């Protein structure tokens, strides 16, 4: 028999979770309309129909909501690598990052908000500012480098950072409406990251 902790699944716990969700959704709407800097705790509480004191029952500060929004978009858990061997690493990395971008686009308002922030607030979010998918990418690149299939004079974390910057630049291009097709932009900028800007060899 499964023993549940006190309050688990209780009406009170469900009401609390529903109220917390309302605060997060209200904050996202205000952040999207006014910008993160332009929204105060008082604004969120008023729009959510609660008092400032009630707000602090759910979040100790506005940045906790930001961290929650990042976690919802970027993910909380490690992402499995696509199947395939090390000789297909770059193709697999591209497929993984395009699939991740497509998942993010399922919540367009949230994705545009996160990728139009002028600063990723890494000091506030810590590891939460880096998409977990990039940890998987780093492991894949390290494996390929170890197999002699990628440059070995550049550490895997730097290779992953290079790829990650291309990926995030593509999503920012989309969020700031410089392109319409985010997955296509991801593929384009990853191609530049993988192969540079030199013309292909001609026979």
N, C-alpha and C positions, 0 to 999 in steps of 0.2 A: 504494500500500500504506500502511495506517495504522500509524504507529509509536507504540507505547504506552510511557509512561514506565516506568522500572524499578519493579517491585512492583505495577503496576496489574493488578488481577484475580487476583493471586497468592493461593494458600491462606493465606499469612501475613497479607496485607492483609485478606482476607475474615474471618479469625479476629479480627483487631484490630477491624474494624468491628462484628462480631457482639458482641464483648465490650463495646465502647463503647455499643452499643444496649442491652445488658443493664443497664449502669450507669444510663442515662437512664430506662429503664422502671422500674427499682428505685427510683430517686429520685422519680419521679412517684408511684408507689404510696405511698411513705413521706410525701411532701409532702401527699398527699390524706388520708392517715390521721391525721397528727400536726400538720399545718400546716408551712409553710416554715420558720418560725423554730425549730420544735421538732426539726428534723432536722440532724444534724451530718455532716460528711464521714465520720467513723468509722462512723456508722450506715449510710450508703449502702454503704460498702465491705464491712462485715460482712454485710449482707443480700444483696449481690451476690456474696458468696463470694470476695472478693479482698482483698488487703492495702491499707493506706492508700497505700503507695508505688506500687502498681499503679494505684490510682485516679488518682494524679497523672500517670500516663503518658497518660491520656485527657483530664483536665480539670485546669487549674491551680488552680481554686477552685470552690466550690459554685455561685457566681453564673453560671459558664459553662453549667452545666446549666440553670439558670433561663432564660438567654438562648436556649438550644437549644429548650426547651419553648415559649417565646413564638414563636420563629421557625416552629416546626412548626404551631402553631395559627393565628397571624396571617398567615403567609406571608412569603416572602423577596423576592418579585419584584413589580414594579408590576402592577396589575390592569387589564385593558382596560375601557374604558367600554362600557356597553351601546349598541347601535345606536339611532339616533334623533336628532332635531334638538334645538336648544337650547330650543325651545318646550315640550319634554317633559322638561326637566331634572329637575324634582322627582320625577316618576314614575320616571324612569330611575335616579335616586339611590336611591329606595326599593327598586326591584327589585334593584339591585346589592347593597345592604346586607342585604336579606332573603336573597338567594342566598348571600352570604358567611356569614351567621349559620347557615343550613342546612348549609353545608359544615362549619363548626366543630362543629356538633352531631353530626357523624359520629364524633367522638372525645369522648364526653360526659365522661369522667373528666378529660381534659386541659382541656376547656372550663370545667368547673366549677372546677377548680383555679385556672386563670388568672383567672377572673372573680370569685373569692371572695378573692383576695389583697387585703389591706387597702391595700396600696401597690403601684403599678405598677412601682416600682423604676426609674424613668426615669433616675436618676443612674447606675445600673449598666448599664442596657440601652441607653441613648442612644436613637437613632432606632428601635431594636427594640421600644420600648414602645408605639409608635404603629402601628396596623395599616396596611400599605401601601395598603389599599383607600381609606383616608381621603385619600391623596395624589390618587388618581383623583377622588374626590368634590370635592376642592378645585379641581382643574382644570375639572371640569364646571360648578361654581358660578361660577368666574371667567368661563368662556365665556358663561354665561347672563347674568351681570351686565353683561358687555361688550356683549351684545345688547340691553340695556335691559329684561331680563325679570325681574331681581331688584334688590334694593336696591343702589344704587351708593355709598351713604354709609357702608357697612360693608365693610372689606377682605375679599377672598375667604378669606384664612386664618382670619379670625374667623368668617365664615359656616360654614366647614368645621368649625371647632372646636365651634361651636354644634350642628351636626348630629352630629358625632362624639360629643359628650357624651350626646346623646339615645340614640344607638345603643348606646354602652357601658353606659348606665344600664339599658337594656332587657335586655342580656345579664346584667348583674349581678342584676337582678330575678329572672331565670330561674335563675341559678347559686345564688342564695341562697333559692330555692324560694318566692319571693313571687308567681310566676306559673308556669304549666305550659307555656304555648305561647310559646316564644321568638320565632319569626317574627311572631306576632300582636302581641306586645309591642313588637317593633321597629317594626312598622307604626303602632301606636298612638302611641308616643313620637315617632316621626318626624312624624306628623301634628301633634302639639302643637308640635314645633320649627318646622314649616313654616307653620302657620296660627294658632298661639297658642290661647288658651282662650276667646276671644270667641264668642258664639253666632253661627251663620251668619245672614246677612241674610235677612229674611223679606219677601216681597212683601205 
